[in-house]
Amino acid sequence: MTSALTTRLRITQIRSAIGSKPKQRGTLRALGLRGIGRSNTLPDCPEIRGMIARVPHLVEVEEVA
């Protein structure tokens, strides 16, 4: 059984932030993404899920045990 504390998300930037709105660029920076192909592993929590919901067209998300 996996609890929310042990579940992590690997977030990968798949599209460029050029041409996107400043808030979306800021959200990518807050997620720790600095360019296409860069990944970051973050805890699965409502705050992170909310940030991902702002930029779903720019990132790819997968769960990591």
C-alpha positions as CSV (number, residue, x, y, z in Angstrom):
1,M,0.0,0.0,0.0
2,T,1.5,3.3,-1.1
3,S,0.7,6.4,1.0
4,A,0.7,10.0,-0.4
5,L,4.0,10.6,1.5
6,T,6.0,8.0,-0.3
7,T,4.5,8.6,-3.7
8,R,6.6,10.9,-5.8
9,L,6.1,12.4,-9.3
10,R,8.7,12.7,-12.0
11,I,7.9,15.8,-14.0
12,T,9.6,16.3,-17.3
13,Q,9.4,19.4,-19.5
14,I,8.4,18.3,-23.0
15,R,7.7,21.7,-24.7
16,S,9.4,25.1,-24.7
17,A,8.2,27.9,-22.4
18,I,8.9,30.4,-25.2
19,G,5.6,32.1,-26.1
20,S,3.9,31.0,-23.0
21,K,2.5,33.4,-20.4
22,P,4.7,34.7,-17.6
23,K,2.7,32.9,-14.9
24,Q,3.3,29.6,-16.8
25,R,7.0,30.2,-17.1
26,G,7.1,31.0,-13.3
27,T,5.2,27.8,-12.6
28,L,7.8,25.8,-14.6
29,R,10.6,27.5,-12.6
30,A,8.8,26.7,-9.3
31,L,8.6,23.1,-10.4
32,G,12.4,23.1,-10.9
33,L,12.3,22.8,-14.7
34,R,14.8,24.8,-16.7
35,G,14.5,23.5,-20.2
36,I,13.1,20.8,-22.5
37,G,14.0,17.3,-21.4
38,R,14.8,18.4,-17.9
39,S,13.2,16.3,-15.1
40,N,12.5,16.8,-11.4
41,T,11.2,14.4,-8.8
42,L,8.8,16.0,-6.4
43,P,6.4,14.7,-3.7
44,D,2.8,14.0,-4.7
45,C,0.9,16.6,-2.9
46,P,-2.0,19.0,-3.7
47,E,0.3,22.0,-4.2
48,I,2.4,20.2,-6.8
49,R,-0.7,18.8,-8.5
50,G,-2.1,22.3,-8.7
51,M,1.1,23.6,-10.4
52,I,1.0,20.7,-12.9
53,A,-2.6,21.6,-13.7
54,R,-1.5,25.1,-14.8
55,V,1.0,23.7,-17.4
56,P,-0.3,20.3,-18.5
57,H,0.6,21.1,-22.1
58,L,4.3,21.7,-21.3
59,V,5.0,18.8,-19.0
60,E,4.8,15.0,-18.7
61,V,4.1,13.4,-15.4
62,E,4.7,9.9,-14.2
63,E,4.5,8.3,-10.7
64,V,7.6,6.9,-9.2
65,A,7.6,4.5,-6.3
